[in-house]
Amino acid sequence: MNLNQLRYFVSVAESGSFTRAAANHYISQTAITQQIHALEEHVGVTLLHRNTRPVSLTPAGKVLLKEAREILSRMDAALQRTRDASTGLEGELRLGYTKGYEHSDLPRHLRSFHREYPNVRVSCYRCDTDMLAAGLLSGAYDVIFTWDSTNLHQEESLICQVIERVPLRVALYAGHPLARRKELTRRDLSQENILFMSPSGTGDSFGDAFYIQLYQQAGYQPNILLRSNDIESILMMVAAEEGISIVPEYSHPWDIGTENVTLIPLAGENENEEILIAWRKNDTSLALQHFLRSLSIG
């Protein structure tokens, strides 16, 4: 049994015709018939009902069709990875991400990319948004996922795209009077002590100003007890019943000590966190280009 025999078999099964399959592969009908017969002899079973029109699969043929498709797909992927390695698609991709984003779908994307391009090492760095922006501009990172705190769209040397709009949630301790609500608005939080989740390590940024404005549009100035970009610390303080917070959906109580936290959907226009993916315009790295394509970007 060889790969060509599997390809011919799949082609006959999908087209229902030896004639059409032969035409698809630019060989004679006799040749493709002989190859399918050789495949059947090798596996020891009949794969096709030849006395039907169109040609149909036996039960054994149906099983082999599924397996053959998977084998051919894996082989094609392996050949592509081999070609990529021979043309220099290897090395390191330095990826920075905003604190907390490790609980999003990012790890799944990285796992998928690694399986496709095992010769590219993706080194990950968890940083403040300000450090991410500075690191990308200086060349310390090749690509970043960031909750924008510095208005990166103004940087002419960068390409920025919104990769995800993450809904916001109100983090409450389980015994809070609002914890049983199905959804909340900022107006509902006017009397609360706020643990302010900031995109920036400085606590005074472009991103901070946007969310403070949402409080003001709800009719009040928030009573902010603490500004922090550390989601874990904020959730610990919520669990301790020191206050409440507004956090992105990918935040969740994941450690002992935060099991007392409940997350309630926050309703209203603009109640989301925009996650940007950004990279340098002049970066011609093949690894970066393939990574962007794996995310359907570029």
Sequence and secondary structure as in RCSB ss.txt:
>XXXX:A:sequence
MNLNQLRYFVSVAESGSFTRAAANHYISQTAITQQIHALEEHVGVTLLHRNTRPVSLTPAGKVLLKEAREILSRM
DAALQRTRDASTGLEGELRLGYTKGYEHSDLPRHLRSFHREYPNVRVSCYRCDTDMLAAGLLSGAYDVIFTWDST
NLHQEESLICQVIERVPLRVALYAGHPLARRKELTRRDLSQENILFMSPSGTGDSFGDAFYIQLYQQAGYQPNIL
LRSNDIESILMMVAAEEGISIVPEYSHPWDIGTENVTLIPLAGENENEEILIAWRKNDTSLALQHFLRSLSIG
>XXXX:A:secstr
  HHHHHHHHHHHHHT HHHHHHHTTS HHHHHHHHHHHHHHHTS  EETTSSS EE HHHHHHHHHHHHHHHHH
HHHHHHHHHHHTT  EEEEEEEETTGGGSSHHHHHHHHHHH TTEEEEEEEE HHHHHHHHHHTS SEEEEE SS
 GGG TTEEEEEEEEEEEEEEEETTSTTTT S B GGGGTTSEEEEE SSSSS SHHHHHHHHHHHHTTS  EEE
EEES HHHHHHHHHTTS BEEEETT    STT TTEEEEEB STT EEEEEEEEETT   HHHHHHHHHTT  
